[in-house]
Amino acid sequence: MGVNVFDGHLQGLVLAEAEFTTDDEAQSFVPPAECVAEVTDDTRFTGGRLVQASRHELLGWLVL
């Protein structure tokens, strides 16, 4: 897994990226219990969008 740990106004945000060589690997992947959201297809969690996001926005996005 590649892991990005943020500071500044995004302090506390940790994004992890897993890569797989087969679809079976990807489908059988079980994320760690600490993972609170799947954001693969969520454009709010791209670098360009995160740099513009406020902490308040980020927290709102993660409300489950």
Sine and cosine of phi, psi and omega as CSV:
sin_phi,cos_phi,sin_psi,cos_psi,sin_omega,cos_omega
0.00,0.00,0.66,-0.75,0.19,-0.98
-1.00,-0.05,0.69,-0.73,-0.08,-1.00
-0.80,-0.60,0.75,-0.67,0.10,-0.99
-0.91,-0.41,0.81,-0.58,0.02,-1.00
-0.92,-0.39,0.82,-0.57,-0.11,-0.99
-0.99,-0.15,0.45,-0.89,0.14,-0.99
-0.77,-0.64,-0.27,-0.96,-0.06,-1.00
0.91,0.41,-0.62,-0.79,-0.05,-1.00
-0.94,0.35,-0.21,0.98,0.05,-1.00
-0.97,-0.26,0.27,0.96,-0.02,-1.00
-0.81,0.59,0.73,-0.69,-0.03,-1.00
0.98,-0.20,-0.31,0.95,0.04,-1.00
-0.98,0.19,0.78,-0.63,0.07,-1.00
-0.78,-0.63,0.85,-0.52,0.05,-1.00
-0.93,-0.36,0.75,-0.66,0.03,-1.00
-0.89,-0.46,0.66,-0.75,0.00,-1.00
-0.84,-0.54,0.82,-0.57,0.03,-1.00
-0.94,-0.33,0.64,-0.76,0.06,-1.00
-0.88,-0.48,0.58,-0.82,-0.06,-1.00
-0.76,-0.65,0.49,-0.87,0.00,-1.00
-1.00,-0.04,-0.30,0.96,0.03,-1.00
-0.68,-0.73,0.36,-0.93,0.08,-1.00
-0.90,0.44,-0.59,0.81,0.02,-1.00
-0.88,0.48,-0.67,0.74,0.05,-1.00
-0.87,0.50,-0.72,0.70,-0.03,-1.00
-0.89,0.45,-0.67,0.74,-0.04,-1.00
-0.95,0.32,-0.44,0.90,-0.02,-1.00
-1.00,-0.07,-0.02,1.00,-0.01,-1.00
-0.92,0.39,0.74,-0.67,0.08,-1.00
-0.91,-0.42,0.92,-0.40,-0.03,-1.00
-0.93,0.38,0.44,-0.90,0.05,-1.00
-0.86,0.52,0.45,-0.89,-0.04,-1.00
-0.86,0.51,-0.45,0.89,-0.02,-1.00
-0.95,0.32,-0.25,0.97,0.00,-1.00
-0.95,0.32,0.78,-0.62,-0.05,-1.00
-0.96,-0.29,-0.23,0.97,-0.03,-1.00
-0.38,-0.92,0.56,-0.83,0.12,-0.99
-1.00,-0.09,0.88,-0.47,-0.10,-0.99
-0.86,-0.51,0.27,0.96,-0.06,-1.00
-0.77,0.63,-0.74,0.67,-0.07,-1.00
-0.98,-0.18,0.25,0.97,-0.03,-1.00
-0.99,-0.13,0.96,-0.29,-0.08,-1.00
-0.91,0.41,-0.25,0.97,0.06,-1.00
-0.92,0.40,-0.35,0.94,-0.06,-1.00
-0.98,-0.21,0.42,0.91,0.14,-0.99
-1.00,0.03,0.41,-0.91,-0.05,-1.00
-0.82,0.57,-0.70,0.71,-0.03,-1.00
-0.89,0.46,-0.58,0.82,0.00,-1.00
-0.98,0.18,-0.64,0.77,-0.01,-1.00
-0.88,0.47,-0.59,0.81,-0.03,-1.00
-0.91,0.42,-0.38,0.92,0.00,-1.00
-0.99,-0.11,-0.20,0.98,-0.12,-0.99
-0.98,0.19,0.59,-0.81,0.13,-0.99
-1.00,0.05,0.30,-0.95,0.05,-1.00
-0.87,0.50,-0.64,0.77,0.02,-1.00
-0.87,0.50,-0.71,0.70,0.04,-1.00
-0.87,0.50,-0.74,0.67,-0.02,-1.00
-0.84,0.54,-0.73,0.69,0.00,-1.00
-0.89,0.46,-0.61,0.79,0.06,-1.00
-0.90,0.43,-0.61,0.79,0.02,-1.00
-0.91,0.42,-0.50,0.87,-0.10,-1.00
-1.00,-0.04,-0.03,1.00,0.04,-1.00
-0.92,0.40,0.80,-0.59,-0.04,-1.00
-0.99,-0.16,0.00,0.00,0.00,0.00
